């Protein structure tokens, strides 16, 4: 089998293939929006774009199902644009190249876009199908979820008619999510006056790569290496061991992706760099030993580069490296009553130093609003001590679970009838749009579920083929068994 178009269920995979052919990184929604609206209209369905850019498509109930509660099928249209350093790919122009590896669908050197493309594809299959039984349906396909949930935030009360929302954006088949973490963006900036290095100095670039990266919510508990943290550690020790000075630092590109690569340029006195290459090699061995069984091959590379035109003043350099060493990254606390689930965490996502400006971006998450605020205050205090300006933005509360949800009970019973086991009912540490949509549209009964994905937000993203059939069959059965009004 050589193409995903041959996979079952074909009605889902054909639509997913279509989505892979349309560039749709966050912030570039024009083509995918037009495609989805035209798709809905081609089926003779009411299809439109709301004032913030969400696509909404309505499908009437099938005969005899008019008295069922209206269901909103919800997913997001954008994908995270991550690629391997040696992969040539323009996410704004090029299609995603997929291939089948055993039971998994993967992409060649880039993110796959199954997050949340498979959810959108399942919605398209339901809208197109003429042999399903369901009550009134609305498809809500939101824009720019991955960069700030802008579509969900902008959804106006009264736009939707349904009473039940099925979010198709979680990543373990057989699990029903009834709650999620909230989040807040922390941005710390500092402007400084650059200095000119002496002409007799030499420059070296330190590159750290080969990390697995991944989703900063779903995989933050796995102890994966953060490229920004690890490279900061190396630079910190180089400044102590060698007479050198920082020129630039760059790592990460998405707040919700654990950074996989980072690089820094430093300048040295020629007589002080003896042993530098061996030092870097020893550091590479040390880090790989520390991350044995977690990471598969971390690379720390030393390269000769031209002398840069500017360097960071020593006081600014020392403050920046110290604050990056000190700031919270990773899991801060587990949920006390659910100790196997992360409650509070942060991701040191993006670091840029150079050109007279330092910029640090962090995504903090927590299912407890007071802990989220505490973490944000702690990070603010940390960066403020380094003289940085700190801004908090994009705050959203978590989705509080409702164990008495009627649709939860109906779906739990349906899953057991279909597959012989009960689904796991969980709270997820990732941010889902349910909490935001629920705040904008009070009273919705909400569940999140999906097929099995691994390593979303990284080029290792993959979709487990057998789970897609179960996911879609369960979705169809859920629509047929929707409670009456």
C-alpha positions in Angstrom: 0.0 0.0 0.0 1.6 3.2 -1.2 -0.9 6.0 -0.7 -3.1 7.2 2.0 -6.0 7.3 -0.5 -6.2 3.5 -0.2 -6.6 3.5 3.6 -9.8 2.8 5.4 -12.1 4.6 6.0 -11.5 6.0 2.5 -14.1 8.8 3.0 -11.9 10.2 5.8 -8.5 9.7 4.3 -9.5 11.2 0.9 -10.4 14.4 2.6 -7.3 14.4 4.7 -5.3 14.0 1.5 -7.0 17.0 0.1 -6.0 19.0 3.2 -2.4 18.0 2.9 -2.4 19.6 -0.6 -3.5 23.0 0.7 -0.9 25.0 2.6 -2.5 25.9 6.0 0.1 27.0 8.6 -1.3 29.2 11.3 -1.7 32.8 10.0 -2.2 31.7 6.4 -5.9 30.6 6.3 -7.0 32.1 3.0 -6.8 29.1 0.8 -8.1 26.6 3.3 -11.0 28.8 4.3 -12.0 29.2 0.6 -11.7 25.4 0.1 -13.9 24.5 3.1 -16.6 27.0 2.2 -16.7 25.8 -1.4 -16.8 22.2 -0.2 -19.9 23.0 1.9 -21.6 24.9 -0.8 -20.9 22.1 -3.3 -23.0 19.8 -1.1 -25.9 22.3 -1.1 -25.3 23.2 2.6 -25.5 26.6 4.2 -21.8 27.6 4.4 -20.2 30.9 5.5 -17.3 32.5 7.2 -18.0 34.4 10.4 -16.5 37.8 11.2 -13.3 36.4 12.7 -12.6 33.8 10.0 -14.2 30.6 11.3 -16.0 28.4 8.7 -19.5 27.3 9.7 -21.4 24.7 7.7 -25.0 23.5 8.6 -26.5 20.2 7.6 -30.2 19.5 8.4 -31.3 16.4 10.4 -32.0 13.3 8.5 -35.7 12.2 8.4 -37.0 11.1 11.7 -34.1 12.7 13.6 -35.4 16.2 13.8 -36.2 16.0 17.5 -32.5 15.2 18.5 -30.3 17.8 20.1 -28.3 19.8 17.7 -24.6 18.8 17.5 -21.7 21.0 16.7 -18.7 19.2 15.1 -15.6 21.3 15.9 -12.0 21.2 14.7 -9.4 23.7 13.7 -8.2 24.3 10.1 -4.6 25.4 10.8 -1.5 23.2 11.4 1.9 23.7 13.2 4.7 24.4 10.6 7.7 22.5 11.9 10.4 20.8 9.7 13.7 19.2 10.1 16.7 21.6 9.6 17.7 19.7 6.4 14.2 19.6 4.9 13.5 22.1 2.1 9.8 23.0 2.5 7.8 26.3 2.3 4.7 25.8 4.5 3.0 28.7 2.7 3.3 27.1 -0.7 4.2 23.4 -0.6 1.9 20.5 0.0 2.7 18.0 2.8 4.3 14.8 1.5 2.8 11.8 3.3 3.9 8.2 3.4 2.9 5.0 5.2 5.2 3.3 7.6 3.6 0.1 8.9 0.6 1.1 10.9 1.4 4.8 10.8 1.0 7.7 8.4 3.9 10.2 8.5 5.2 13.2 6.6 8.6 13.6 4.9 10.6 15.8 7.2 7.7 18.0 8.3 4.7 18.0 10.6 1.9 15.9 9.2 -1.0 18.2 10.0 -3.1 15.3 11.4 -3.5 17.7 14.3 -6.2 18.8 13.5 -6.5 17.7 9.8 -8.0 14.3 10.7 -10.7 16.0 12.7 -11.6 18.3 9.8 -11.5 15.3 7.4 -13.9 13.4 9.6 -16.3 16.4 9.7 -16.1 16.6 5.9 -16.9 12.9 5.6 -20.0 13.3 7.8 -21.2 16.4 5.9 -20.8 14.5 2.6 -22.4 11.2 3.7 -25.9 10.4 2.6 -26.3 7.2 4.5 -25.9 8.4 8.1 -28.6 9.1 10.8 -28.2 12.3 12.7 -30.0 15.3 14.2 -29.2 18.9 13.1 -25.5 19.3 12.5 -23.2 22.3 12.5 -19.5 22.2 11.5 -17.4 24.8 13.3 -13.9 24.8 11.8 -11.9 27.5 13.6 -8.9 29.5 12.5 -5.5 29.9 14.0 -5.9 27.6 17.0 -2.3 26.8 17.2 -1.0 30.3 17.7 -3.6 31.7 20.1 -7.1 30.1 19.6 -8.1 33.3 17.8 -11.1 31.7 16.1 -12.5 30.3 19.3 -11.9 33.6 21.2 -13.7 35.6 18.4 -16.7 33.4 18.2 -19.8 35.5 18.9 -22.6 34.3 21.2 -25.6 33.4 19.1 -23.6 32.2 16.1 -24.3 28.5 16.8 -27.6 26.7 17.3 -26.4 23.4 18.7 -26.6 22.2 22.3 -23.8 19.5 22.1 -20.2 20.2 21.0 -17.9 17.4 19.9 -14.4 18.6 19.7 -12.3 16.3 17.4 -8.9 17.5 18.5 -7.6 15.1 21.1 -5.0 12.5 20.3 -5.6 9.1 22.0 -8.4 7.0 20.6 -10.5 5.4 23.3 -10.2 8.4 25.6 -12.9 11.0 26.2 -11.7 14.3 27.5 -14.0 16.3 29.7 -11.6 19.1 30.9 -8.4 20.8 29.8 -5.8 23.3 31.0 -5.9 27.0 30.6 -2.9 29.0 29.4 -1.2 32.3 29.2 1.5 33.8 27.0 4.5 35.4 28.7 6.7 37.7 26.5 9.9 39.2 27.9 11.8 41.8 25.9 14.9 44.0 26.4 16.6 46.4 24.1 20.3 47.1 24.4 23.1 48.9 22.6 25.4 46.5 20.8 29.2 46.6 21.0 31.7 46.0 18.2 34.1 43.1 18.7 37.8 43.6 18.3 39.0 42.7 14.8 41.5 40.1 16.0 38.7 37.9 17.6 37.3 34.7 16.1 33.8 33.5 16.0 32.2 30.1 16.5 28.6 28.9 16.1 27.3 26.3 18.6 24.3 24.4 17.2 22.2 22.0 19.3 19.8 19.8 17.4 18.4 16.3 17.1 15.8 16.7 19.9 12.4 15.1 19.6 10.5 18.3 20.4 6.7 17.7 20.5 3.6 19.2 21.9 4.2 21.4 25.0 1.0 20.2 26.6 0.6 16.6 25.7 4.3 15.7 25.9 5.6 18.1 28.5 5.5 15.2 31.1 8.0 13.0 29.2 11.1 14.9 30.2 12.1 15.7 26.6 15.0 18.1 26.1 14.3 21.7 25.5 16.8 23.1 23.0 16.7 26.6 24.5 17.4 25.3 28.0 20.2 23.0 26.9 22.0 25.5 24.8 21.7 28.1 27.5 23.4 25.7 29.8 26.2 25.2 27.3 26.7 28.9 26.7 26.7 29.5 30.5 29.5 27.1 30.9 31.5 28.4 27.9 31.4 31.9 29.3 32.9 30.6 32.5 35.5 28.1 31.0 36.6 30.3 28.0 37.2 34.0 27.6 34.3 34.5 25.1 31.3 36.7 24.6 27.8 36.2 23.1 26.8 37.7 19.8 23.5 36.0 19.1 21.2 33.2 20.3 18.2 31.8 18.5 16.0 28.8 19.3 12.4 27.6 18.8 9.6 29.1 16.7 6.2 28.1 18.2 5.0 28.7 21.7 3.2 25.4 21.9 6.1 23.3 20.5 8.9 22.1 22.7 12.0 23.6 20.8 14.0 21.0 19.0 16.9 23.2 17.7 18.9 26.2 18.8 22.1 27.9 17.9 24.4 30.6 19.4 27.3 32.6 18.0 30.1 33.5 20.4 33.4 35.4 19.8 36.8 34.2 21.3 40.3 35.3 21.7 42.2 33.0 19.3 44.6 31.9 22.0 41.7 30.9 24.3 39.9 28.4 22.0 42.4 25.6 22.4 40.4 22.6 23.6 37.1 24.1 22.6 36.2 21.4 20.1 37.0 18.6 22.6 34.9 20.5 25.2 31.9 20.6 22.9 32.3 16.9 22.1 32.4 16.0 25.8 29.3 18.1 26.4 27.5 16.2 23.6 28.4 12.9 25.2 27.3 14.1 28.6 23.9 15.4 27.4 23.2 12.2 25.5 23.9 10.2 28.6 21.6 12.4 30.7 18.8 11.9 28.2 19.3 8.2 27.5 16.0 6.5 26.6 14.2 9.9 26.2 16.1 11.4 23.3 17.5 9.4 20.4 20.6 11.3 19.4 21.3 14.9 20.5 23.9 16.7 18.3 26.1 19.6 19.6 28.0 21.0 16.6 30.8 23.6 16.5 31.4 25.6 13.4 33.8 28.4 12.3 31.9 31.5 11.1 32.8 35.0 10.1 33.3 37.5 12.9 29.9 39.1 13.5 29.5 42.9 13.3 28.2 43.2 16.9 28.2 41.4 20.3 26.0 41.7 23.4 27.4 43.8 26.2 28.8 41.7 29.0 26.3 42.8 31.7 23.4 42.2 29.4 24.8 38.9 28.3 25.3 37.7 31.8 21.8 38.8 32.9 20.2 37.1 29.9 22.0 33.8 30.3 21.3 33.8 34.1 17.6 34.5 33.6 17.3 31.7 31.0 19.1 29.3 33.4 16.7 30.3 36.2 13.3 30.5 34.6 10.8 27.7 35.1 10.6 25.2 32.3 8.7 21.9 32.2 6.3 20.4 34.7 5.8 22.4 37.8 3.0 20.4 39.5 0.8 17.4 39.0 -3.0 17.6 39.8 -3.1 16.6 43.5 -6.3 14.6 43.0 -5.2 13.1 39.7 -1.5 12.6 40.3 -0.8 11.1 36.9 -1.9 14.2 35.1 0.1 17.4 34.8 -1.6 20.4 36.4 0.9 23.3 35.8 3.8 23.6 33.3 5.7 26.1 31.2 7.6 25.9 27.9 10.6 28.1 27.2 9.5 28.2 23.6 11.3 30.9 21.7 14.5 32.8 22.5 16.0 35.4 20.2 19.0 37.5 21.2 20.7 39.8 18.7 20.4 43.0 16.7 20.1 45.0 19.9 17.1 43.1 21.2 16.4 40.1 23.4 13.0 38.4 23.1 11.8 35.4 25.1 8.4 33.8 24.7 6.9 31.2 27.0 3.5 29.4 27.1 2.4 28.6 30.7 -0.4 26.1 31.2 -2.5 25.1 34.2 -5.9 23.5 34.9 -6.0 25.6 38.1 -6.4 29.3 37.4 -4.7 30.4 40.7 -1.6 28.2 39.9 -1.6 29.6 36.3 -1.5 33.1 37.8 1.2 32.1 40.3 3.4 30.7 37.5 2.9 33.8 35.4 3.8 36.0 38.4 6.9 33.9 39.1 8.1 34.1 35.5 7.4 37.9 35.5 9.5 38.3 38.6 12.3 36.2 37.2 12.6 38.2 33.9 12.1 41.5 35.6 15.2 40.9 37.8 17.1 40.8 34.5 15.7 44.2 33.6 13.3 42.9 31.0 9.9 44.2 30.1 7.3 41.5 30.7 3.9 41.3 29.0 1.1 38.8 29.7 -1.4 38.1 26.9 -3.9 35.5 25.6 -5.0 34.2 28.9 -7.8 31.7 28.9 -9.3 29.6 31.7 -9.3 25.8 31.7 -12.4 23.7 30.8 -13.9 22.4 34.1 -15.1 18.8 33.9 -18.7 17.8 34.2 -18.9 14.2 35.2 -22.7 14.3 35.0 -22.7 15.4 31.3 -25.5 13.7 29.4 -23.5 13.3 26.2 -20.6 11.8 28.3 -22.9 9.1 29.6 -24.3 8.4 26.1 -20.9 8.2 24.5 -19.5 6.0 27.3 -22.4 3.5 26.8 -22.0 3.7 23.0 -18.3 3.0 23.1 -18.7 -0.1 25.3 -21.5 -1.4 23.0 -19.2 -1.0 19.9 -15.9 -2.1 21.3 -16.5 -4.1 24.4 -14.6 -1.9 26.8 -15.4 1.5 28.4 -13.5 4.5 27.2 -11.1 6.3 29.6 -12.5 9.6 30.8 -9.8 12.1 31.3 -8.7 15.7 31.8 -6.0 16.8 29.3 -3.1 19.2 30.0 -3.1 20.6 26.5 -5.3 23.6 25.7 -8.5 22.8 23.9 -10.9 25.2 22.3 -13.8 23.8 24.4 -13.1 26.1 27.4 -13.1 29.2 25.2 -16.1 28.2 23.1 -18.0 27.2 26.2 -17.4 30.6 27.8 -18.6 32.3 24.6 -21.6 30.0 24.2 -22.7 29.0 27.8 -24.6 25.8 28.3 -22.9 23.6 25.8 -22.5 19.9 26.7 -18.9 19.2 25.5 -16.7 16.2 24.9 -13.3 16.0 23.1 -12.0 12.9 21.4 -10.0 11.8 18.3 -7.8 9.3 16.6 -4.4 8.3 18.0 -1.6 10.7 17.1 2.0 10.9 18.3 4.5 13.8 18.5 2.2 16.5 17.1 3.9 19.9 16.6 7.1 18.1 15.5 8.3 16.4 12.3 7.9 13.1 14.1 4.1 13.6 14.0 2.3 10.5 13.0 -1.2 9.1 12.9 -2.1 5.5 13.9 -4.0 4.1 11.0 -6.2 1.5 12.8 -7.4 4.2 15.3 -8.9 6.3 12.5 -11.5 3.7 11.6 -12.5 3.3 15.3 -12.6 7.1 15.7 -14.9 7.6 12.7 -17.2 4.7 13.5 -17.6 6.0 17.1 -18.3 9.5 15.8 -21.0 8.1 13.5 -22.6 6.0 16.3 -22.5 9.0 18.6 -24.5 11.1 16.1 -27.0 8.3 15.6 -27.5 8.1 19.4 -27.7 11.8 20.2 -30.2 12.5 23.0 -33.5 14.0 22.2 -34.3 17.6 22.9 
